[in-house]
């Protein structure tokens, strides 16, 4: 079987993993003439056995088929913590010394990937309390990183505002042990002893990167579930321009609150800024989610997780793309790139404009070219005004002068910042707050809510 066939098989595995939201891994086999080979695709990548001739080794062939026939759902790679019963699905958790069942109402999102965190999100409710909505996030965590659940719990305990509220988190258990890839999915198999072994590239997911994160073949990942006590919808929804600005303002406040207690988010992106969907919920109207790549800022260490590039490519700060140590200032710059992305694509409720494939916010050739060439034209004021007037959607044209004012704050004197300044939080919120009151921004808002 040639390399093209292997890639095709990997694509099929990705489709299965994407379509079945409780899949931990996928097993399969190929039969090319008399040569049989077994495959496994998990969140560290794909591995295969040596091929064998079924005509010459019929006993191994029979044992292989019998092995597949005797497997249960858990052996086939399904998550045992999600159970189906009478047409409903439940996530079973243990909290406060007792077992609870969370009823899954709807699949919200699932990453279509093989290797990576494979984040899956469900809307759910407690079995005994259908009126209280929860948001369950399921993902594979690098075992060398701080668990997102621990960070979120600590943030909630410290009174952080405008960040998803913590309810509970736990690592999925399979046969009484933590479900990590190396020990469970691969049953302790050491792939580094293979004759054709090559260290796997760092690749947490197709759209979010954490260069320097330990996803090499010697590491592993563990499945973890976290119910959140808040239900939201990603920015932008079917809302007015002023509502989008209000969401940005609230999420910047949430980021500042995280920073004040010593956390750095490191992945400010369009899908991590949420508008509160529960109108009966008295909490804040917008909030940040996803602390997967977050770190403790004030911890004295030299971990690669802090020094490496992290975030979603289109929204990464220029300095991060150039390899600078990640700072809260870089995250604040990412808020600017999120707003710019919205203005380039969002043309009113349910109306989106595609960016050209070659556009710098849709395609990155290299880190350096993206930082120095593509995003550079936005930093210069004359280039930016021309750029915005030509490329902002009609719906977002009233935001041109305000996005430019925000650009001046984020890039003082048309240059990247040189010294950290917590005052940037207030300056950005001030610009956004004044933009929300602009009559031109408010015009026709009543028609777009």
Buried (B, 14 or more C-beta within 10 A) or exposed (E): BEEEEBEEBBEEBBEBBBEBBBBBBBBBBBEEEEBBBBBBBBBBBBBBEEBBEBEEBEEEBEEBEEEEEEEEEBEBBBBBBBEEEEEEBBBBBEEEEEEBBBBBBEEBEBBEBBBBBBBBBBBBBBEEEEEBBBBBBBBBBBBBBBBBBEBBBBBBEEEBBBBBBBBBBBBBBBEEEBBBBBBBBBEEEEBEEEEEEEEBEBBBBBEBBBBBBBBEBEBBBBBBBBBBBBBBBBBBBEBBBBBBBBBBBBBBBBBBBBBBBBBBBBBBBBBBBBBBBEEEBEEBBBBBBBBBBBBBBEEEEEBBBBBBBBBBBBBBBBBBBBBBEBBBBBBBBBBBBBBBBBBBBBBBBEEEBEBEEEBBBBBBEEBEEBBEEBBBEBBBBEEBBEBBEEBBBEBBEBBBBBBBBBBBBBBBEEEBBEEEEEEBBEBBBBBBEEBBEBEBBBEEBEEBE
